[in-house]
Amino acid sequence: VIGIPCSSSSSPGNLDSLLSVVQMPPGVPVAAVGIGRGENAALLAARIIGITDKEIYSSLEAYRKELEQKTLDSN
């Protein structure tokens, strides 16, 4: 399970959203990403799939290098 907590106007701080993601029953591994960070969830899923799929792994590595270069260029 990759959980993406969602922001909510009814819960200041969005703690209930985060807790609902991480409180899984025993035997259910869960990874939680930041509140409203669907892109990070997709990257995590790609990284998991990339363990056995070399094409996904290569694409993810290329994307990460692009992000790294953009960060270096912006500073």
C-alpha positions in Angstrom: 0.0 0.0 0.0 1.3 3.5 -0.9 -0.9 6.0 1.0 -1.3 9.6 -0.1 -2.9 11.7 2.7 -5.2 14.4 1.4 -5.6 17.8 2.8 -8.9 18.6 4.4 -10.5 21.8 5.5 -12.3 20.0 8.3 -9.0 18.8 9.9 -6.5 21.5 10.8 -3.0 20.1 10.2 -4.5 17.1 8.3 -3.3 14.8 11.1 -6.4 12.5 10.7 -5.6 12.0 7.0 -2.0 11.0 7.8 -3.1 8.7 10.6 -5.6 6.9 8.4 -2.9 6.0 6.0 -0.4 4.7 8.5 -2.7 2.8 10.8 -2.9 -0.4 8.8 -3.6 -3.8 10.4 -0.7 -6.2 11.1 0.7 -7.8 8.0 -0.1 -4.9 5.7 3.0 -3.0 4.9 2.4 0.7 4.1 4.5 3.5 2.7 3.2 7.0 3.2 4.2 10.1 1.2 3.6 13.7 2.1 0.1 15.3 2.3 -1.1 15.8 -1.3 2.1 14.5 -2.9 0.8 12.1 -5.5 3.9 12.7 -7.7 6.0 11.2 -4.9 3.7 8.2 -4.7 4.1 7.6 -8.4 7.9 7.9 -8.1 7.9 5.4 -5.2 5.7 3.0 -7.2 8.1 3.3 -10.2 11.1 2.6 -8.0 9.4 -0.5 -6.6 8.5 -1.7 -10.1 12.0 -0.8 -11.3 13.5 -3.5 -9.1 12.3 -6.1 -11.7 11.8 -3.9 -14.8 15.0 -2.5 -16.3 13.1 -0.1 -18.6 11.2 1.5 -15.7 14.4 1.7 -13.7 16.3 3.4 -16.5 13.5 5.9 -17.1 13.3 6.7 -13.4 17.1 7.2 -13.2 17.0 9.6 -16.2 14.1 11.5 -14.6 16.0 11.8 -11.3 19.1 13.1 -13.1 16.9 15.7 -14.9 15.5 16.8 -11.5 19.0 17.0 -10.0 20.2 19.1 -12.9 17.2 21.5 -12.6 17.9 21.9 -8.9 21.6 22.6 -9.5 20.8 25.1 -12.3 18.3 26.9 -10.1 20.8 27.6 -7.3 
